[in-house]
Amino acid sequence: MLSQQIKRQLSQIDRDLLQIADLVDTIIAADQKLRAKADILVSIPGIAKVTACAILTDMPW
């Protein structure tokens, strides 16, 4: 019973994370300046989308 609850919670967390990732993509795509910054960041070797988004949250506007 406990393991089933944990599996359901983990499934919900996975769905939530996918929804958040989609929202982040939508926000970046909708803002030309933000999209340009993200494009520059992901062009750097070793920087992928998740890292670029994390960096963008800390960058000054």
N, CA, C, O and CB atoms as a CASP TS submission, in Angstrom:
PFRMAT TS
TARGET T0000
AUTHOR 0000-0000-0000
METHOD Language model
MODEL 1
PARENT N/A
ATOM      1  N   MET     1       0.817  -1.186   0.000  1.00  0.00           N
ATOM      2  CA  MET     1       0.000   0.000   0.000  1.00  0.00           C
ATOM      3  C   MET     1       0.870   1.263   0.000  1.00  0.00           C
ATOM      4  O   MET     1       0.625   2.177  -0.787  1.00  0.00           O
ATOM      5  CB  MET     1      -0.935  -0.009   1.203  1.00  0.00           C
ATOM      6  N   LEU     2       1.854   1.321   0.848  1.00  0.00           N
ATOM      7  CA  LEU     2       2.737   2.481   0.897  1.00  0.00           C
ATOM      8  C   LEU     2       3.493   2.644  -0.423  1.00  0.00           C
ATOM      9  O   LEU     2       3.648   3.759  -0.921  1.00  0.00           O
ATOM     10  CB  LEU     2       3.728   2.351   2.066  1.00  0.00           C
ATOM     11  N   SER     3       3.952   1.546  -0.976  1.00  0.00           N
ATOM     12  CA  SER     3       4.693   1.632  -2.234  1.00  0.00           C
ATOM     13  C   SER     3       3.804   2.145  -3.370  1.00  0.00           C
ATOM     14  O   SER     3       4.286   2.843  -4.262  1.00  0.00           O
ATOM     15  CB  SER     3       5.275   0.262  -2.601  1.00  0.00           C
ATOM     16  N   GLN     4       2.532   1.812  -3.347  1.00  0.00           N
ATOM     17  CA  GLN     4       1.601   2.316  -4.365  1.00  0.00           C
ATOM     18  C   GLN     4       1.412   3.827  -4.217  1.00  0.00           C
ATOM     19  O   GLN     4       1.355   4.554  -5.209  1.00  0.00           O
ATOM     20  CB  GLN     4       0.235   1.593  -4.258  1.00  0.00           C
ATOM     21  N   GLN     5       1.315   4.287  -2.978  1.00  0.00           N
ATOM     22  CA  GLN     5       1.180   5.721  -2.745  1.00  0.00           C
ATOM     23  C   GLN     5       2.413   6.470  -3.231  1.00  0.00           C
ATOM     24  O   GLN     5       2.307   7.535  -3.840  1.00  0.00           O
ATOM     25  CB  GLN     5       0.943   6.000  -1.260  1.00  0.00           C
ATOM     26  N   ILE     6       3.568   5.910  -2.959  1.00  0.00           N
ATOM     27  CA  ILE     6       4.820   6.535  -3.384  1.00  0.00           C
ATOM     28  C   ILE     6       4.888   6.582  -4.905  1.00  0.00           C
ATOM     29  O   ILE     6       5.289   7.597  -5.474  1.00  0.00           O
ATOM     30  CB  ILE     6       6.037   5.772  -2.814  1.00  0.00           C
ATOM     31  N   LYS     7       4.503   5.499  -5.566  1.00  0.00           N
ATOM     32  CA  LYS     7       4.505   5.474  -7.029  1.00  0.00           C
ATOM     33  C   LYS     7       3.548   6.516  -7.600  1.00  0.00           C
ATOM     34  O   LYS     7       3.878   7.175  -8.585  1.00  0.00           O
ATOM     35  CB  LYS     7       4.126   4.080  -7.539  1.00  0.00           C
ATOM     36  N   ARG     8       2.388   6.673  -7.009  1.00  0.00           N
ATOM     37  CA  ARG     8       1.428   7.684  -7.464  1.00  0.00           C
ATOM     38  C   ARG     8       1.992   9.090  -7.269  1.00  0.00           C
ATOM     39  O   ARG     8       1.848   9.953  -8.135  1.00  0.00           O
ATOM     40  CB  ARG     8       0.089   7.539  -6.708  1.00  0.00           C
ATOM     41  N   GLN     9       2.630   9.306  -6.134  1.00  0.00           N
ATOM     42  CA  GLN     9       3.216  10.624  -5.871  1.00  0.00           C
ATOM     43  C   GLN     9       4.343  10.930  -6.857  1.00  0.00           C
ATOM     44  O   GLN     9       4.453  12.052  -7.351  1.00  0.00           O
ATOM     45  CB  GLN     9       3.743  10.699  -4.427  1.00  0.00           C
ATOM     46  N   LEU    10       5.173   9.939  -7.139  1.00  0.00           N
ATOM     47  CA  LEU    10       6.266  10.128  -8.083  1.00  0.00           C
ATOM     48  C   LEU    10       5.730  10.389  -9.490  1.00  0.00           C
ATOM     49  O   LEU    10       6.280  11.202 -10.233  1.00  0.00           O
ATOM     50  CB  LEU    10       7.187   8.903  -8.083  1.00  0.00           C
ATOM     51  N   SER    11       4.670   9.700  -9.840  1.00  0.00           N
ATOM     52  CA  SER    11       4.042   9.935 -11.145  1.00  0.00           C
ATOM     53  C   SER    11       3.501  11.355 -11.232  1.00  0.00           C
ATOM     54  O   SER    11       3.629  12.008 -12.267  1.00  0.00           O
ATOM     55  CB  SER    11       2.911   8.922 -11.395  1.00  0.00           C
ATOM     56  N   GLN    12       2.904  11.829 -10.163  1.00  0.00           N
ATOM     57  CA  GLN    12       2.387  13.195 -10.134  1.00  0.00           C
ATOM     58  C   GLN    12       3.523  14.204 -10.233  1.00  0.00           C
ATOM     59  O   GLN    12       3.401  15.212 -10.930  1.00  0.00           O
ATOM     60  CB  GLN    12       1.575  13.436  -8.857  1.00  0.00           C
ATOM     61  N   ILE    13       4.607  13.944  -9.551  1.00  0.00           N
ATOM     62  CA  ILE    13       5.772  14.829  -9.616  1.00  0.00           C
ATOM     63  C   ILE    13       6.319  14.869 -11.039  1.00  0.00           C
ATOM     64  O   ILE    13       6.667  15.941 -11.535  1.00  0.00           O
ATOM     65  CB  ILE    13       6.872  14.363  -8.629  1.00  0.00           C
ATOM     66  N   ASP    14       6.398  13.717 -11.702  1.00  0.00           N
ATOM     67  CA  ASP    14       6.861  13.673 -13.094  1.00  0.00           C
ATOM     68  C   ASP    14       5.953  14.511 -13.999  1.00  0.00           C
ATOM     69  O   ASP    14       6.442  15.259 -14.846  1.00  0.00           O
ATOM     70  CB  ASP    14       6.913  12.216 -13.598  1.00  0.00           C
ATOM     71  N   ARG    15       4.650  14.391 -13.825  1.00  0.00           N
ATOM     72  CA  ARG    15       3.703  15.181 -14.621  1.00  0.00           C
ATOM     73  C   ARG    15       3.879  16.674 -14.343  1.00  0.00           C
ATOM     74  O   ARG    15       3.858  17.490 -15.265  1.00  0.00           O
ATOM     75  CB  ARG    15       2.250  14.752 -14.320  1.00  0.00           C
ATOM     76  N   ASP    16       4.052  17.022 -13.078  1.00  0.00           N
ATOM     77  CA  ASP    16       4.253  18.428 -12.707  1.00  0.00           C
ATOM     78  C   ASP    16       5.522  18.985 -13.339  1.00  0.00           C
ATOM     79  O   ASP    16       5.523  20.107 -13.845  1.00  0.00           O
ATOM     80  CB  ASP    16       4.319  18.578 -11.180  1.00  0.00           C
ATOM     81  N   LEU    17       6.598  18.212 -13.313  1.00  0.00           N
ATOM     82  CA  LEU    17       7.863  18.665 -13.896  1.00  0.00           C
ATOM     83  C   LEU    17       7.742  18.874 -15.402  1.00  0.00           C
ATOM     84  O   LEU    17       8.284  19.838 -15.943  1.00  0.00           O
ATOM     85  CB  LEU    17       8.973  17.658 -13.598  1.00  0.00           C
ATOM     86  N   LEU    18       7.036  17.979 -16.074  1.00  0.00           N
ATOM     87  CA  LEU    18       6.816  18.150 -17.506  1.00  0.00           C
ATOM     88  C   LEU    18       6.008  19.405 -17.804  1.00  0.00           C
ATOM     89  O   LEU    18       6.289  20.121 -18.765  1.00  0.00           O
ATOM     90  CB  LEU    18       6.110  16.934 -18.078  1.00  0.00           C
ATOM     91  N   GLN    19       5.012  19.665 -16.979  1.00  0.00           N
ATOM     92  CA  GLN    19       4.191  20.860 -17.161  1.00  0.00           C
ATOM     93  C   GLN    19       5.022  22.129 -16.947  1.00  0.00           C
ATOM     94  O   GLN    19       4.888  23.097 -17.694  1.00  0.00           O
ATOM     95  CB  GLN    19       2.992  20.838 -16.196  1.00  0.00           C
ATOM     96  N   ILE    20       5.866  22.117 -15.938  1.00  0.00           N
ATOM     97  CA  ILE    20       6.735  23.263 -15.666  1.00  0.00           C
ATOM     98  C   ILE    20       7.713  23.479 -16.819  1.00  0.00           C
ATOM     99  O   ILE    20       7.933  24.613 -17.245  1.00  0.00           O
ATOM    100  CB  ILE    20       7.504  23.059 -14.344  1.00  0.00           C
ATOM    101  N   ALA    21       8.296  22.400 -17.320  1.00  0.00           N
ATOM    102  CA  ALA    21       9.225  22.509 -18.443  1.00  0.00           C
ATOM    103  C   ALA    21       8.533  23.101 -19.668  1.00  0.00           C
ATOM    104  O   ALA    21       9.116  23.926 -20.372  1.00  0.00           O
ATOM    105  CB  ALA    21       9.818  21.135 -18.782  1.00  0.00           C
ATOM    106  N   ASP    22       7.308  22.690 -19.922  1.00  0.00           N
ATOM    107  CA  ASP    22       6.541  23.241 -21.042  1.00  0.00           C
ATOM    108  C   ASP    22       6.278  24.735 -20.844  1.00  0.00           C
ATOM    109  O   ASP    22       6.380  25.520 -21.787  1.00  0.00           O
ATOM    110  CB  ASP    22       5.209  22.487 -21.202  1.00  0.00           C
ATOM    111  N   LEU    23       5.943  25.116 -19.621  1.00  0.00           N
ATOM    112  CA  LEU    23       5.697  26.531 -19.340  1.00  0.00           C
ATOM    113  C   LEU    23       6.961  27.372 -19.515  1.00  0.00           C
ATOM    114  O   LEU    23       6.904  28.476 -20.055  1.00  0.00           O
ATOM    115  CB  LEU    23       5.156  26.698 -17.923  1.00  0.00           C
ATOM    116  N   VAL    24       8.080  26.860 -19.067  1.00  0.00           N
ATOM    117  CA  VAL    24       9.358  27.568 -19.226  1.00  0.00           C
ATOM    118  C   VAL    24       9.658  27.739 -20.711  1.00  0.00           C
ATOM    119  O   VAL    24      10.055  28.821 -21.143  1.00  0.00           O
ATOM    120  CB  VAL    24      10.519  26.799 -18.517  1.00  0.00           C
ATOM    121  N   ASP    25       9.471  26.672 -21.500  1.00  0.00           N
ATOM    122  CA  ASP    25       9.688  26.759 -22.946  1.00  0.00           C
ATOM    123  C   ASP    25       8.786  27.818 -23.575  1.00  0.00           C
ATOM    124  O   ASP    25       9.223  28.587 -24.431  1.00  0.00           O
ATOM    125  CB  ASP    25       9.439  25.397 -23.607  1.00  0.00           C
ATOM    126  N   THR    26       7.541  27.854 -23.150  1.00  0.00           N
ATOM    127  CA  THR    26       6.581  28.822 -23.684  1.00  0.00           C
ATOM    128  C   THR    26       6.994  30.252 -23.344  1.00  0.00           C
ATOM    129  O   THR    26       6.924  31.144 -24.190  1.00  0.00           O
ATOM    130  CB  THR    26       5.176  28.538 -23.139  1.00  0.00           C
ATOM    131  N   ILE    27       7.418  30.459 -22.119  1.00  0.00           N
ATOM    132  CA  ILE    27       7.840  31.800 -21.687  1.00  0.00           C
ATOM    133  C   ILE    27       9.064  32.256 -22.471  1.00  0.00           C
ATOM    134  O   ILE    27       9.116  33.399 -22.927  1.00  0.00           O
ATOM    135  CB  ILE    27       8.145  31.814 -20.175  1.00  0.00           C
ATOM    136  N   ILE    28      10.032  31.391 -22.629  1.00  0.00           N
ATOM    137  CA  ILE    28      11.250  31.748 -23.366  1.00  0.00           C
ATOM    138  C   ILE    28      10.929  32.014 -24.831  1.00  0.00           C
ATOM    139  O   ILE    28      11.438  32.972 -25.413  1.00  0.00           O
ATOM    140  CB  ILE    28      12.306  30.630 -23.248  1.00  0.00           C
ATOM    141  N   ALA    29      10.097  31.184 -25.428  1.00  0.00           N
ATOM    142  CA  ALA    29       9.741  31.346 -26.838  1.00  0.00           C
ATOM    143  C   ALA    29       8.969  32.649 -27.084  1.00  0.00           C
ATOM    144  O   ALA    29       9.062  33.229 -28.166  1.00  0.00           O
ATOM    145  CB  ALA    29       8.909  30.150 -27.310  1.00  0.00           C
ATOM    146  N   ALA    30       8.224  33.099 -26.101  1.00  0.00           N
ATOM    147  CA  ALA    30       7.393  34.288 -26.260  1.00  0.00           C
ATOM    148  C   ALA    30       8.168  35.596 -26.117  1.00  0.00           C
ATOM    149  O   ALA    30       7.677  36.654 -26.511  1.00  0.00           O
ATOM    150  CB  ALA    30       6.280  34.259 -25.257  1.00  0.00           C
ATOM    151  N   ASP    31       9.361  35.531 -25.563  1.00  0.00           N
ATOM    152  CA  ASP    31      10.141  36.747 -25.306  1.00  0.00           C
ATOM    153  C   ASP    31      11.400  36.719 -26.170  1.00  0.00           C
ATOM    154  O   ASP    31      12.283  35.885 -25.972  1.00  0.00           O
ATOM    155  CB  ASP    31      10.511  36.871 -23.788  1.00  0.00           C
ATOM    156  N   GLN    32      11.470  37.642 -27.129  1.00  0.00           N
ATOM    157  CA  GLN    32      12.578  37.650 -28.086  1.00  0.00           C
ATOM    158  C   GLN    32      13.938  37.804 -27.400  1.00  0.00           C
ATOM    159  O   GLN    32      14.887  37.098 -27.742  1.00  0.00           O
ATOM    160  CB  GLN    32      12.382  38.772 -29.093  1.00  0.00           C
ATOM    161  N   LYS    33      14.038  38.714 -26.445  1.00  0.00           N
ATOM    162  CA  LYS    33      15.319  38.935 -25.764  1.00  0.00           C
ATOM    163  C   LYS    33      15.716  37.720 -24.929  1.00  0.00           C
ATOM    164  O   LYS    33      16.878  37.313 -24.916  1.00  0.00           O
ATOM    165  CB  LYS    33      15.242  40.183 -24.870  1.00  0.00           C
ATOM    166  N   LEU    34      14.746  37.157 -24.242  1.00  0.00           N
ATOM    167  CA  LEU    34      15.019  35.975 -23.426  1.00  0.00           C
ATOM    168  C   LEU    34      15.423  34.799 -24.313  1.00  0.00           C
ATOM    169  O   LEU    34      16.330  34.040 -23.973  1.00  0.00           O
ATOM    170  CB  LEU    34      13.784  35.607 -22.573  1.00  0.00           C
ATOM    171  N   ARG    35      14.751  34.656 -25.438  1.00  0.00           N
ATOM    172  CA  ARG    35      15.071  33.585 -26.378  1.00  0.00           C
ATOM    173  C   ARG    35      16.488  33.756 -26.925  1.00  0.00           C
ATOM    174  O   ARG    35      17.225  32.781 -27.072  1.00  0.00           O
ATOM    175  CB  ARG    35      14.052  33.560 -27.532  1.00  0.00           C
ATOM    176  N   ALA    36      16.861  34.994 -27.225  1.00  0.00           N
ATOM    177  CA  ALA    36      18.207  35.254 -27.733  1.00  0.00           C
ATOM    178  C   ALA    36      19.267  34.892 -26.690  1.00  0.00           C
ATOM    179  O   ALA    36      20.292  34.296 -27.019  1.00  0.00           O
ATOM    180  CB  ALA    36      18.348  36.729 -28.141  1.00  0.00           C
ATOM    181  N   LYS    37      19.013  35.254 -25.447  1.00  0.00           N
ATOM    182  CA  LYS    37      19.955  34.907 -24.372  1.00  0.00           C
ATOM    183  C   LYS    37      20.048  33.400 -24.199  1.00  0.00           C
ATOM    184  O   LYS    37      21.138  32.861 -24.013  1.00  0.00           O
ATOM    185  CB  LYS    37      19.531  35.561 -23.047  1.00  0.00           C
ATOM    186  N   ALA    38      18.910  32.719 -24.259  1.00  0.00           N
ATOM    187  CA  ALA    38      18.899  31.260 -24.114  1.00  0.00           C
ATOM    188  C   ALA    38      19.665  30.612 -25.269  1.00  0.00           C
ATOM    189  O   ALA    38      20.417  29.659 -25.061  1.00  0.00           O
ATOM    190  CB  ALA    38      17.442  30.723 -24.062  1.00  0.00           C
ATOM    191  N   ASP    39      19.476  31.126 -26.477  1.00  0.00           N
ATOM    192  CA  ASP    39      20.187  30.583 -27.637  1.00  0.00           C
ATOM    193  C   ASP    39      21.692  30.721 -27.485  1.00  0.00           C
ATOM    194  O   ASP    39      22.447  29.808 -27.819  1.00  0.00           O
ATOM    195  CB  ASP    39      19.733  31.281 -28.911  1.00  0.00           C
ATOM    196  N   ILE    40      22.119  31.865 -26.980  1.00  0.00           N
ATOM    197  CA  ILE    40      23.560  32.072 -26.756  1.00  0.00           C
ATOM    198  C   ILE    40      24.079  31.087 -25.715  1.00  0.00           C
ATOM    199  O   ILE    40      25.129  30.471 -25.898  1.00  0.00           O
ATOM    200  CB  ILE    40      23.842  33.527 -26.301  1.00  0.00           C
ATOM    201  N   LEU    41      23.340  30.946 -24.631  1.00  0.00           N
ATOM    202  CA  LEU    41      23.797  30.050 -23.563  1.00  0.00           C
ATOM    203  C   LEU    41      23.902  28.603 -24.036  1.00  0.00           C
ATOM    204  O   LEU    41      24.893  27.935 -23.740  1.00  0.00           O
ATOM    205  CB  LEU    41      22.851  30.132 -22.370  1.00  0.00           C
ATOM    206  N   VAL    42      22.909  28.107 -24.760  1.00  0.00           N
ATOM    207  CA  VAL    42      22.959  26.703 -25.182  1.00  0.00           C
ATOM    208  C   VAL    42      23.985  26.474 -26.296  1.00  0.00           C
ATOM    209  O   VAL    42      24.312  25.328 -26.603  1.00  0.00           O
ATOM    210  CB  VAL    42      21.578  26.248 -25.652  1.00  0.00           C
ATOM    211  N   SER    43      24.496  27.550 -26.903  1.00  0.00           N
ATOM    212  CA  SER    43      25.546  27.390 -27.907  1.00  0.00           C
ATOM    213  C   SER    43      26.908  27.134 -27.261  1.00  0.00           C
ATOM    214  O   SER    43      27.860  26.747 -27.940  1.00  0.00           O
ATOM    215  CB  SER    43      25.616  28.630 -28.797  1.00  0.00           C
ATOM    216  N   ILE    44      26.995  27.349 -25.962  1.00  0.00           N
ATOM    217  CA  ILE    44      28.235  27.108 -25.226  1.00  0.00           C
ATOM    218  C   ILE    44      28.343  25.610 -24.940  1.00  0.00           C
ATOM    219  O   ILE    44      27.410  25.016 -24.399  1.00  0.00           O
ATOM    220  CB  ILE    44      28.279  27.943 -23.896  1.00  0.00           C
ATOM    221  N   PRO    45      29.470  24.997 -25.295  1.00  0.00           N
ATOM    222  CA  PRO    45      29.627  23.565 -25.015  1.00  0.00           C
ATOM    223  C   PRO    45      29.454  23.273 -23.519  1.00  0.00           C
ATOM    224  O   PRO    45      30.041  23.942 -22.668  1.00  0.00           O
ATOM    225  CB  PRO    45      31.010  23.075 -25.493  1.00  0.00           C
ATOM    226  N   GLY    46      28.649  22.277 -23.226  1.00  0.00           N
ATOM    227  CA  GLY    46      28.411  21.879 -21.844  1.00  0.00           C
ATOM    228  C   GLY    46      27.193  22.544 -21.211  1.00  0.00           C
ATOM    229  O   GLY    46      26.800  22.184 -20.102  1.00  0.00           O
ATOM    230  N   ILE    47      26.597  23.506 -21.901  1.00  0.00           N
ATOM    231  CA  ILE    47      25.398  24.176 -21.380  1.00  0.00           C
ATOM    232  C   ILE    47      24.194  23.677 -22.169  1.00  0.00           C
ATOM    233  O   ILE    47      24.083  23.915 -23.372  1.00  0.00           O
ATOM    234  CB  ILE    47      25.525  25.744 -21.478  1.00  0.00           C
ATOM    235  N   ALA    48      23.306  22.991 -21.488  1.00  0.00           N
ATOM    236  CA  ALA    48      22.079  22.505 -22.119  1.00  0.00           C
ATOM    237  C   ALA    48      20.909  23.374 -21.676  1.00  0.00           C
ATOM    238  O   ALA    48      21.090  24.362 -20.965  1.00  0.00           O
ATOM    239  CB  ALA    48      21.821  21.011 -21.765  1.00  0.00           C
ATOM    240  N   LYS    49      19.721  23.000 -22.097  1.00  0.00           N
ATOM    241  CA  LYS    49      18.528  23.810 -21.853  1.00  0.00           C
ATOM    242  C   LYS    49      18.271  24.043 -20.359  1.00  0.00           C
ATOM    243  O   LYS    49      17.965  25.164 -19.952  1.00  0.00           O
ATOM    244  CB  LYS    49      17.316  23.143 -22.481  1.00  0.00           C
ATOM    245  N   VAL    50      18.391  23.013 -19.559  1.00  0.00           N
ATOM    246  CA  VAL    50      18.103  23.151 -18.130  1.00  0.00           C
ATOM    247  C   VAL    50      19.090  24.108 -17.474  1.00  0.00           C
ATOM    248  O   VAL    50      18.696  24.970 -16.690  1.00  0.00           O
ATOM    249  CB  VAL    50      18.150  21.780 -17.432  1.00  0.00           C
ATOM    250  N   THR    51      20.357  23.959 -17.789  1.00  0.00           N
ATOM    251  CA  THR    51      21.368  24.849 -17.223  1.00  0.00           C
ATOM    252  C   THR    51      21.163  26.282 -17.715  1.00  0.00           C
ATOM    253  O   THR    51      21.301  27.236 -16.949  1.00  0.00           O
ATOM    254  CB  THR    51      22.781  24.358 -17.585  1.00  0.00           C
ATOM    255  N   ALA    52      20.836  26.421 -18.986  1.00  0.00           N
ATOM    256  CA  ALA    52      20.588  27.760 -19.531  1.00  0.00           C
ATOM    257  C   ALA    52      19.427  28.429 -18.807  1.00  0.00           C
ATOM    258  O   ALA    52      19.495  29.616 -18.487  1.00  0.00           O
ATOM    259  CB  ALA    52      20.296  27.685 -21.040  1.00  0.00           C
ATOM    260  N   CYS    53      18.373  27.681 -18.550  1.00  0.00           N
ATOM    261  CA  CYS    53      17.228  28.247 -17.824  1.00  0.00           C
ATOM    262  C   CYS    53      17.616  28.641 -16.408  1.00  0.00           C
ATOM    263  O   CYS    53      17.180  29.678 -15.908  1.00  0.00           O
ATOM    264  CB  CYS    53      16.067  27.246 -17.785  1.00  0.00           C
ATOM    265  N   ALA    54      18.425  27.827 -15.769  1.00  0.00           N
ATOM    266  CA  ALA    54      18.874  28.156 -14.414  1.00  0.00           C
ATOM    267  C   ALA    54      19.720  29.430 -14.419  1.00  0.00           C
ATOM    268  O   ALA    54      19.587  30.274 -13.533  1.00  0.00           O
ATOM    269  CB  ALA    54      19.678  26.985 -13.811  1.00  0.00           C
ATOM    270  N   ILE    55      20.580  29.561 -15.410  1.00  0.00           N
ATOM    271  CA  ILE    55      21.417  30.761 -15.507  1.00  0.00           C
ATOM    272  C   ILE    55      20.547  31.986 -15.776  1.00  0.00           C
ATOM    273  O   ILE    55      20.756  33.047 -15.187  1.00  0.00           O
ATOM    274  CB  ILE    55      22.481  30.599 -16.621  1.00  0.00           C
ATOM    275  N   LEU    56      19.574  31.832 -16.669  1.00  0.00           N
ATOM    276  CA  LEU    56      18.700  32.965 -17.002  1.00  0.00           C
ATOM    277  C   LEU    56      17.928  33.485 -15.792  1.00  0.00           C
ATOM    278  O   LEU    56      17.639  34.679 -15.703  1.00  0.00           O
ATOM    279  CB  LEU    56      17.721  32.562 -18.091  1.00  0.00           C
ATOM    280  N   THR    57      17.600  32.609 -14.880  1.00  0.00           N
ATOM    281  CA  THR    57      16.848  33.065 -13.698  1.00  0.00           C
ATOM    282  C   THR    57      17.702  33.940 -12.797  1.00  0.00           C
ATOM    283  O   THR    57      17.168  34.725 -12.013  1.00  0.00           O
ATOM    284  CB  THR    57      16.322  31.868 -12.904  1.00  0.00           C
ATOM    285  N   ASP    58      19.025  33.817 -12.895  1.00  0.00           N
ATOM    286  CA  ASP    58      19.920  34.599 -12.053  1.00  0.00           C
ATOM    287  C   ASP    58      20.529  35.800 -12.754  1.00  0.00           C
ATOM    288  O   ASP    58      21.225  36.602 -12.132  1.00  0.00           O
ATOM    289  CB  ASP    58      21.008  33.730 -11.544  1.00  0.00           C
ATOM    290  N   MET    59      20.267  35.923 -14.048  1.00  0.00           N
ATOM    291  CA  MET    59      20.864  37.028 -14.808  1.00  0.00           C
ATOM    292  C   MET    59      20.115  38.333 -14.545  1.00  0.00           C
ATOM    293  O   MET    59      18.894  38.340 -14.389  1.00  0.00           O
ATOM    294  CB  MET    59      20.860  36.709 -16.318  1.00  0.00           C
ATOM    295  N   PRO    60      20.855  39.422 -14.498  1.00  0.00           N
ATOM    296  CA  PRO    60      20.166  40.721 -14.386  1.00  0.00           C
ATOM    297  C   PRO    60      19.494  41.055 -15.703  1.00  0.00           C
ATOM    298  O   PRO    60      19.970  40.653 -16.765  1.00  0.00           O
ATOM    299  CB  PRO    60      21.157  41.850 -13.986  1.00  0.00           C
ATOM    300  N   TRP    61      18.409  41.777 -15.645  1.00  0.00           N
ATOM    301  CA  TRP    61      17.682  42.173 -16.855  1.00  0.00           C
ATOM    302  C   TRP    61      18.211  43.487 -17.276  1.00  0.00           C
ATOM    303  O   TRP    61      17.760  44.042 -18.278  1.00  0.00           O
ATOM    304  CB  TRP    61      16.153  42.238 -16.637  1.00  0.00           C
TER
END
